[in-house]
Amino acid sequence: MSSEKNSSSSLTATINGHVLIIVMGVSGSGKSTLGTALAKALGCPFVDADDLHPQTNIDKMSKGEPLTDEDRAPWLINVRRTALKVAESDSQDGTAGVVVACSALKARYREVLRGKHTKLGCSRDWATGGGHGDAHLEGEQRAPTPPSTWRTFFVHPFGPHEVLLERMMARKSHFMKANMLTSQIDALEDPLGTGERDIVPIGLVERVEDQLRTALKDLTAAGVIRPIEEIDTRNSST
């Protein structure tokens, strides 16, 4: 009985500093499921980027049409801006954190989500508030200026094509069509292969609890979260 309590309590932690955690990946990879579990374990808000798509994007995907970079740019900007606003409104004791589920398939999309300048499409240089190299945008795209200490991590569950397809086929009401999975996999730029930092790889076929344990372990090692047991121990010794 005691071992079960220890196992359960080890899946609870707290934010250390200011951190944006993005659970990324193709459709069917369980981004929302893992993201929700991770946010609950950390006691911080959860944002699903799918809920922030403009209707024009939803209409295209519902027809099985892939989005262009021009379609994605304002959406990605809004994802980061919304996530940081939500995190700041929930901030406690000088710390703030939020977990976001977002596909973020390409390295340049992840750069936008990190708050850095990057070229999306051919018309302009897109950036959003909250990171080094950020720029304010005009009009409705203007972002707040959060602390420069924000760190962005990507948690990436990925696995066999057949598992992803099976999961997508079971989702009857989602606007993303199963026949778009192959194009998403083709578009995916594995962050472990691009030299990006602050990446947490997760096995797709693992239980959600095991995925969560891996994510918490790696985020703890990076210093952006602390297990509750560590905090309790420190408090009891003072």
N, C-alpha and C positions, 0 to 999 in steps of 0.2 A: 504494500500500500504506500509506504513512504517513497519507494522508487518512482511510483506513478506521479506523486506530488512533485518530486524533483524534476521529472521529465516535463510536466506541464508548466511549472514555474520557469523553466529555462527558456520557454518560448515567449517570455515577456521581457521587454527592454525599454529603454527610454532614450530620447534624442539627446545628443551631446553636441551643442552648437547649432548651426543652421544647415539643414540638409534637405535636398530635393532628391527623392528616390523614384526612379522611373522604371517600372516593370515593362520591358519592351518585348517585341517579337511579332511573329505572323499571327494571323487569325487562328483560333483554336489552340493556342499555346497556353491558355489559362492565365492570361495577364490579369484579368479582373479578379479571378478567384484568389490568386496568390497575392495580388496587390491589396485586396480587402483584408486578407489574413495578416499581412505584414503591417498594415495600418493599425489594425486592432492590437497586435502585439506591441506596437510602439506607442499606442495611445495618441495617434495623430490622425489628421483628416485624410480621406481618400478621394481622389478625383479621377473619373474615367474620361479620357480624352475623347472617346466616341460621342459623349454627351455634348461636346463643344463644337462638333462639326456644323458648319452652316448648312442650311437646307439644300443649297446647290450641290454640295459635296455628297450629301446623303442620296439625293436624286440620281447622281451619276453612278454611285456604287450600287444602288438598288437595281440599276439597269445592267450591272456587270461591267461598267466602264471604269478603268483605273483612273485615279487622280493624277493630275500633272503637278509639277513643282509649283506652278503658279496657284493651283488649287490649295496646295498644302501650306504654303508660306504663311498666310494670315492665320490659319488654323493653328499651326505650331507655335506662333507667337502668342496667340491667345491661350494656348495650353499652359505655357510657362507663366505668363502673366497672371492667369487665374489661380494656378497652383500656389504661387508665392503670396498672392493676396489672401488666399484661404489659410495658408500656413501662418502668416503674420497676424491674422485675426485670432488665431488659436494659440499664439505664442505665450509661453509661460517661463518665468525665471530666466529670461534672457536667451532661451532656446526656441527654435521653431523648426518644424519638419512637416513634410507632406509626402504621401505616396501617390504616384500617378500611374495609371495604365495607359500606355501609348505605343503604337506599333514601332515608330522610330526606326525604320528599316535601314536607312542609309546614313552613312557617317555625317553627311552634311545636314541631315535632319537633326541628328543628335547634337550637332554644333549649335543649331538654333535653340534647342532645348537647354543647352548649357549657357545660353545668353551671349553667344559670340556671333560676330559677323560671319556671314556666309552667303554665297550666291545661290539662290533658288530661282529657277526659270532664267529669263534673260533680261528682265527689265530693271531690277533694282537689287541693292545690297540689303538683305534682311537681317535684323538683329532685334533682340528683346531685352528687357531690363533684368538686371540681377547678377551679371557676371563680369569678369574682366573683358574689356573691349566692347561693352554694351553701348548701344546708342538708343536714344529716345526716338520714337516714331511719331509722325505727324497725325493729327486728328485723333480718331478713335483708337489708333494703334499705339498711342503714347502709353508707356508702361511706368509703374512706380519705380522708385529707386530704393531697393531693399539693401540690406547690409552686403558689403563686398566680400564677406566671409562665407557666403553660400557655397556649398559643395554639391555637385550633382553626380549621382551614381546611377548606373544602369544595371538592373537585374534582368538576366536574359534566360528564360526557360526555352529550350529547343530540343527537338527530337525527331523521331521517324515521321516521314510524310504520311504514312497510312494512319497513324494515330491522330495527326492533325486533321486529316480529311474526315475521319470518323467523327471527330468532335464537331467539325463544322456542319456535317450532314445532320447532326442531332439538333442544331440550333435553327429552329423553324422561323423565328420572328426577327432575326437579326438582318440588318440591311446588307451586310457583306455576304456575297454569294460564294458557294463552295467552289465554283469553277474559277474563282480568282485566286485560289490558294497557290497554284503553280506560279502565277505571275508574282505573287508576294515572295515566295521562296527564291525565285530567280532574282528579285530586286534586293533581297536581304544582303547587306554587307556585314558579315560577322564582326562584331567589335573586337573580338580577340585576334582577328586577322588584320586589323587596320592600325594597330599600334595604340589604340585608345587606352586611357587609364580609367581607374575606378569602375571596373566592370565585374559583375558577379554572375558567372555562368551557373545555370541550374538545369538538372536533368528533367526532361519533360515527363517521363513516365513515373517519376517518384511520387509518393503520396504528398499531398499538400503540406502536411506537418513536417515531412522530411525536407521539402523544398524550403519551407519557412526556417527550419533549423539551419540549413546551409546559408541562407541569406543573412540571418542574424549573426552567424559565426563570422562571415566575411566582413560584414559591416562593423562588427565589434573590433575586428582586427585592424580595420581602417581608422578606428578611433571616432567614428561619427555617432555611434550608439554605445550604451552601456547596459549590461544585464541588470535586472532589478536586484538580483542577489548581491552584486558588487556594491550597489548603492546602499542596500540594507546593512551590509557588513560594515561599510564605512560609517554609516550613521550610528550604529550600535557601539562603535569603538570611540566615539567622541563624547 
